[in-house]
């Protein structure tokens, strides 16, 4: 892929938007899609739940598509190919993520719908950023920014529409939605700000990451993990 501007000569667009690291997103989304696809092919019984109804009619095909999307995105991160291959990989990965988001949305599983929608749209949006393969010294990471946005949006949903979280998967967090939502919003906002800010203080930068990791862990332990066991 040809960079938006030559090294040492950033474009005006790059100066306006800043330089973002996107390799984390490509590796994370690519690996996720590849693993999900492999599980669909090797352990299809893992996708018998209602959350995956939209995929169940053609699970081998979806598994192959997820693996292809993941493999292409990982290849883009490794090889830095021509731009048309990068665009194809990102569109395909975004597409399968948005299919997952739709499956969660129709069942009112709002947290999953928000996460996959933000990650899917972010995988597309990153194509508009300049200097995509640069590695900024200030630590700006587009994938981490997307995690902050998902935390902020999910936290807002917890606080504003708690009655929408009646699915059994939310039983463990339903009594604590208000404080958990506030913690999610604080963590998400903090994480987004330290990514957008050109030079955040090191302590604040670390605290924002720890806070977001903490609220994600609480949700995992109280909601996601018990539902899987």
C-alpha positions, 0 to 999 in steps of 0.5 A: 500500500502506498502511504498517504505521504512520504516519511518526514513530509506529512500531508496537510490531512495528516497534520489535521487528523494526526497519525494513528497506529492501526496495526493493533486493529488489524491484528486484533480483528484479523485474529478474532475473525480467524478464530471465530471462523475456525470454531464455526468449522471445527466446533459448530455446536458452539454456535447453536445458541440464539445469539447466532441464529442469523448464521446457523443456516449456512454455518460452514459458509460463514466460517469460511468467510470469517477465516478469509476475512481474518486471514486477509486482514492479518496478511495486510498487517504483515505485508503492507500490500497494495491499497486495493487489497487493504480496502478489500480486507477491511471491507470484508472484516467489517462486513462479518462484524456487522453481521454479528452485530445484527444477530445480537441486535435482533435479540436485544443483546445490546452490549454485543450489538454495540461492540460489533457495530463500533468495531465494524464501522471502525474497521471501515473508517480507518481506511480514511485515515492518513499515514495508516502504517505509521507508528506514532511515538505518542501512542495513538492507537485507533483500536484502543480508541474504538474500545473507549467508544464501545465502553462509553456507549454501553455505559450510556445504555446501562444508565439511560435504558436499564429496562432494555437489559432483561435478557438472561445473560444480563442477570448478573449485572442487572442489579448494578446497572447504574454504577456499572454504567457510570464506571463504563462511561468514565472508563470509556471517556478517559480511554478515548481522551488519552488517545485523542490528546497529543501528549497525555500525562503518563500516569493518566494514560496508564490509569485510563487503560487500567480503569477500562480493563477493570470494567471490562473484567467486571462485565466478563465475570458477572455476565459473559463468563457465567453465561458460558459455564 
